Amino acid sequence: MYDVLVVGAGPTGLACAIAAQNAGLKTVLVDKGCLTNSLFHYPANMTFFTTPELLEIGNMPFSSPNQKPTRMEALEYYRKVSEHYRMDVRQYENVDSVTGSDGNFSVHVTDRFGRRKTHTTRKLIVSTGYYDLPNYLGITGEELSKVKHYYDEPHPYFGQDVLVIGGKNSAAIAALEMYRHGARVTMVHRGAELHRHIKYWIKPDIENRIKNGEIVAHFNTTVSQITEDGVTLLTPGGPLTIPNQFVFALTGYHPDFGFLESLGVRLDMENARCPVCDPATLESNVPGLYLAGVIVAGERTNEVFIENGRFHGAVIAADLANKLRNASVEAPEAPQHTYAAE
């Protein structure tokens, strides 16, 4: 039996596991993908908007020659942190369900070959982020293979008519990169102008490309239909159909609220679906189950990032250590893994 099991091996999950391990607790991380899976799926050439020291966890320095580190540098850094602390990370294990209660949780997982296992733990931390679940448009044609909710790299879109839906940083960066690699780019945004929070060194670039007609932009506009060879826009001047080979719907992402509810965590529907938890300890309404990272903010995904979510680990570990140290009855020993019956 583990003292602490962390669901999600991203930067915040790692920070939680390191803090718990440093407190003398037997700790394991479980992730349905690879280590820092969301970072791995960021655009290949992505540069962070922050400085290296604000991405640091576990009191390990993040050395970079760049003022703003790259995705590759971050992946290397978090691998080194995991190696340094000899973290027990179970990659490619999807959590199907959790049974039991405080002091004796059973976490049922399935690996990528369909094999089922069960991990037992006294306490549980959920730090699953939000990048895996895009906000869908709910329009005809969204299911076509040419529609993507994640931007990767520009090369495959050379010489293609590409539509970028969105008006924030990710949409602006994707539009600029694809334009500079030979794509014919059109942007669509439901607002009257690009979002005011676009980074100061990106905003003038995208605005000038639009002003010069190098990137076509339609504001106060939505997409009503996507077909194999085109898209139909609802513009202030009426419907407009344009040729198209690829659509990037970069309209944001959201936490897995269904998973949280399946664990018994209550969501505050009047407060952006924020999960109920004690702000002093981050323990949820389910005793022994803690929440960390962006999921604490519910639908307000622009409030918690690596820069501030990384501190959740110390808060949770302090409460865990205190409660486990003062527990009058130790949980019974159990094997680390038990296979569910076929």
C-alpha positions in Angstrom: 0.0 0.0 0.0 1.2 3.5 -0.9 0.8 6.4 1.4 0.0 8.8 -1.5 -1.0 8.1 -5.1 -1.0 11.1 -7.5 -3.2 10.9 -10.6 -1.4 13.0 -13.2 2.4 13.2 -13.8 2.5 16.7 -15.1 4.7 19.4 -13.4 2.1 20.0 -10.6 1.6 16.3 -10.1 5.4 15.8 -9.9 5.7 18.7 -7.4 3.0 17.1 -5.2 4.8 13.7 -5.3 8.2 15.2 -4.5 6.8 17.1 -1.6 5.0 14.0 -0.3 8.1 11.9 -0.8 10.3 14.5 1.0 7.8 14.3 3.9 8.7 10.6 4.2 5.6 9.2 2.5 5.6 6.3 0.1 4.4 7.9 -3.2 3.5 6.8 -6.7 2.3 8.7 -9.8 -0.1 7.3 -12.4 -0.6 8.9 -15.8 -2.6 7.8 -18.8 0.2 9.1 -21.1 3.9 9.8 -20.7 5.7 12.0 -18.2 4.4 15.6 -18.5 2.0 14.3 -21.2 0.4 17.7 -21.9 3.7 19.4 -22.4 4.8 16.7 -24.8 1.7 17.4 -26.9 2.3 21.2 -27.0 3.4 22.6 -30.4 6.9 21.3 -31.3 8.5 24.7 -31.5 6.6 26.2 -28.5 8.3 28.8 -26.3 7.0 29.4 -22.8 5.7 32.8 -21.9 7.5 32.7 -18.6 11.1 32.4 -17.3 12.8 29.2 -16.3 12.9 29.8 -12.6 9.1 30.1 -12.5 8.8 26.5 -13.9 11.1 25.0 -11.2 9.9 22.2 -8.9 11.6 20.2 -6.2 14.1 23.0 -5.5 16.0 22.0 -8.6 17.3 24.9 -10.8 16.1 25.1 -14.4 19.1 26.2 -16.3 18.5 27.6 -19.8 20.4 30.0 -22.0 17.0 31.5 -23.1 15.0 34.1 -21.2 11.9 32.1 -22.2 12.6 28.3 -22.3 11.4 26.0 -25.0 9.2 23.0 -24.9 12.2 20.7 -25.4 14.1 22.3 -22.6 11.1 21.9 -20.3 10.7 18.2 -21.2 14.4 17.6 -20.5 14.2 19.5 -17.2 11.2 17.5 -15.8 12.8 14.2 -16.9 15.9 15.2 -14.9 13.8 16.1 -11.9 12.0 12.8 -12.0 15.3 11.0 -12.3 16.9 12.9 -9.4 14.1 12.1 -7.0 13.8 8.6 -8.3 10.1 9.1 -8.7 7.9 6.0 -9.1 5.9 7.0 -12.3 3.5 4.5 -13.8 3.1 5.8 -17.4 0.4 4.8 -19.8 -2.0 3.6 -17.1 -5.5 5.1 -17.4 -7.5 5.4 -14.1 -10.9 3.8 -14.7 -12.3 4.2 -11.3 -11.5 4.6 -7.6 -13.2 2.7 -4.8 -12.7 2.6 -1.1 -12.4 5.5 1.3 -9.9 7.6 3.2 -7.1 5.4 4.4 -7.7 2.6 2.0 -8.4 3.7 -1.6 -8.3 1.3 -4.5 -7.3 2.9 -7.8 -8.3 0.7 -10.7 -6.3 1.3 -13.9 -5.9 -0.1 -17.4 -2.7 -0.1 -19.3 -2.3 0.4 -23.0 -2.7 -3.3 -23.7 -6.0 -3.5 -21.9 -4.6 -5.2 -18.8 -6.3 -4.2 -15.5 -4.5 -3.5 -12.3 -5.3 -2.1 -8.9 -3.1 0.2 -6.8 -4.0 0.7 -3.1 -3.2 3.9 -1.3 -4.1 5.7 1.9 -4.4 9.2 0.4 -5.1 10.4 -3.2 -4.1 13.5 -5.0 -5.7 14.4 -8.4 -3.7 16.7 -10.6 -5.0 15.9 -14.1 -4.9 19.3 -15.7 -7.2 20.2 -18.6 -5.3 20.0 -21.9 -6.8 16.6 -22.9 -10.4 17.9 -23.3 -11.0 20.6 -25.9 -14.0 22.8 -26.0 -15.9 21.6 -29.0 -17.8 23.9 -31.3 -20.8 21.6 -31.8 -21.2 22.3 -35.5 -21.7 20.2 -38.6 -18.5 18.8 -39.9 -16.5 19.1 -36.7 -15.9 15.3 -36.8 -14.0 15.5 -40.1 -10.4 14.4 -39.9 -9.2 17.7 -41.2 -10.5 19.4 -38.0 -7.9 19.7 -35.3 -8.1 21.0 -31.7 -4.3 21.0 -31.2 -1.7 22.7 -33.3 1.5 20.8 -33.8 3.9 22.3 -36.4 3.6 24.2 -39.6 5.2 22.0 -42.3 2.2 19.8 -43.2 0.1 22.9 -44.1 2.4 24.4 -46.7 0.3 25.5 -49.7 -3.0 24.7 -47.9 -6.0 26.8 -47.1 -6.1 26.8 -43.3 -8.7 28.2 -41.0 -7.7 29.1 -37.4 -10.6 29.6 -35.0 -9.8 31.6 -31.9 -8.4 35.0 -30.8 -5.9 34.2 -28.0 -2.2 33.3 -27.9 -2.4 29.8 -29.3 -4.5 30.9 -32.3 -2.2 33.9 -33.0 1.0 31.8 -32.8 -0.4 29.0 -35.0 -1.6 31.5 -37.6 1.7 33.3 -37.7 3.8 30.1 -37.9 1.7 28.5 -40.7 1.6 31.8 -42.6 5.4 32.0 -42.5 5.7 28.4 -43.7 3.6 28.9 -46.8 0.0 28.3 -45.7 -2.9 30.5 -46.8 -4.3 31.4 -43.3 -7.7 32.8 -42.4 -8.6 33.6 -38.8 -12.1 33.7 -37.3 -12.9 35.1 -33.9 -16.3 35.7 -32.4 -15.1 38.9 -30.6 -14.7 42.3 -32.2 -10.9 42.1 -32.0 -8.1 39.8 -30.9 -8.0 39.1 -27.2 -6.3 41.7 -25.1 -4.2 39.1 -23.2 -2.2 38.1 -26.3 1.4 38.5 -25.3 2.9 41.9 -26.0 5.6 40.6 -28.4 3.0 38.6 -30.4 0.1 41.0 -30.7 1.7 43.6 -33.0 3.0 40.9 -35.3 -0.4 39.3 -35.8 -2.1 42.6 -36.1 0.3 43.8 -38.8 -0.1 40.6 -40.8 -3.8 41.1 -40.7 -3.5 44.8 -41.6 -1.3 43.9 -44.6 -3.7 41.3 -45.8 -1.1 38.5 -45.3 -3.5 36.8 -42.9 -7.2 37.2 -43.5 -9.2 37.8 -40.3 -13.0 37.8 -39.7 -14.2 39.3 -36.4 -17.6 39.1 -34.9 -17.8 35.9 -36.9 -18.5 32.2 -36.1 -18.3 29.0 -38.2 -21.6 27.4 -39.0 -20.5 24.4 -41.1 -17.3 22.5 -42.1 -17.2 20.4 -45.3 -14.5 18.4 -46.9 -13.5 21.3 -49.2 -14.7 24.4 -47.5 -16.1 26.2 -44.4 -19.1 28.4 -44.0 -18.7 31.5 -41.9 -21.4 33.7 -40.3 -20.0 37.1 -40.8 -21.6 40.5 -40.0 -22.2 40.8 -43.7 -23.9 37.5 -44.0 -22.9 33.8 -44.7 -19.6 33.4 -46.5 -18.2 30.1 -47.8 -14.4 29.8 -48.4 -12.2 27.0 -49.6 -10.4 25.1 -46.9 -8.3 22.0 -46.3 -7.6 22.2 -42.6 -9.3 23.7 -39.6 -7.7 24.5 -36.2 -10.4 25.0 -33.6 -8.2 26.5 -30.9 -11.1 27.4 -28.6 -9.7 26.3 -25.3 -9.9 23.2 -23.0 -11.5 22.2 -19.8 -10.9 19.8 -16.9 -12.4 16.4 -16.8 -15.4 17.3 -14.6 -17.0 13.9 -15.2 -14.0 12.1 -13.7 -14.0 14.4 -10.6 -17.7 13.8 -10.1 -17.2 10.0 -10.4 -14.8 10.3 -7.5 -17.6 12.0 -5.4 -16.1 15.5 -5.7 -18.8 18.1 -5.7 -18.7 21.0 -8.2 -19.8 24.5 -7.4 -22.1 25.1 -10.4 -22.5 28.8 -9.5 -18.7 29.3 -9.3 -17.3 28.2 -12.7 -17.7 24.5 -11.7 -14.9 24.8 -9.2 -14.5 21.6 -7.2 -15.3 21.9 -3.5 -12.1 21.8 -1.5 -10.6 23.4 1.6 -8.4 26.3 0.4 -6.1 25.8 3.4 -5.2 22.2 2.6 -6.7 21.5 -0.9 -8.5 18.5 0.5 -11.8 18.0 -1.3 -15.2 17.2 0.1 -14.1 13.5 -0.2 -12.0 12.8 2.9 -8.4 11.9 1.9 -8.8 13.1 -1.7 -6.8 16.2 -2.6 -6.9 18.4 -5.7 -3.9 20.2 -7.2 -3.2 22.4 -10.2 -5.6 24.0 -12.7 -8.5 21.7 -11.8 -8.9 23.7 -8.6 -10.0 26.7 -10.6 -12.8 24.8 -12.5 -13.6 26.5 -15.8 -11.4 29.4 -15.0 -8.4 27.7 -16.6 -6.5 31.0 -17.0 -6.0 31.4 -13.2 -3.7 28.5 -12.4 -0.5 27.6 -14.3 2.7 25.8 -13.6 4.0 29.0 -12.0 1.5 28.9 -9.2 0.1 25.3 -9.3 3.6 24.0 -8.4 3.2 25.3 -4.9 0.1 23.2 -4.2 2.4 20.2 -3.5 3.9 21.8 -0.4 0.4 22.7 0.9 -1.0 19.2 0.4 2.1 17.4 1.7 2.1 19.4 5.0 -1.5 18.3 5.6 -0.8 14.7 4.6 2.2 14.3 6.8 0.3 15.7 9.8 -2.7 13.5 9.3 -0.8 10.3 8.5 1.6 10.9 11.4 -1.2 11.3 13.8 -3.3 8.4 12.5 -3.9 6.1 15.4 -4.4 3.0 13.3 -2.1 2.1 10.4 -3.7 0.9 7.2 -3.3 -2.9 6.6 -0.5 -4.0 4.4 -1.5 -4.7 0.8 0.4 -5.7 -2.4 1.4 -2.8 -4.6 -0.4 -4.3 -7.6 -3.3 -6.7 -7.8 -4.7 -7.8 -11.1 -8.4 -7.6 -11.5 -10.1 -10.9 -12.6 -10.8 -11.2 -16.3 
